[in-house]
Amino acid sequence: MPVYHIGLISMECGQPLPICLPRAQGFDMGLVAVLEKPEHVATYAVHPAHLEVHKMREELCDDTLAYDLEF
């Protein structure tokens, strides 16, 4: 198995706060992965562990929304 440096610093998931439910558009779970650098997004996207989570998400969820932000 290849060795990847994906720069993953942390990963958290949770439900929207009750006050946010009217804006959540039916989504009931969020996942945030914090990476060291924007360049790590491409490596993270093809990492075998990420692909396994992606597969599970597609099997379990009717609809998903994914996007990347830089802070």
Secondary structure, 3 states (H helix, E strand, C coil): CCCCCCCEEEEEEECCCHHHHHHCCCCCCEEEEEECCCCHHHHHHHCHHHHHHHHHHHHHCCCCCCCCCCC
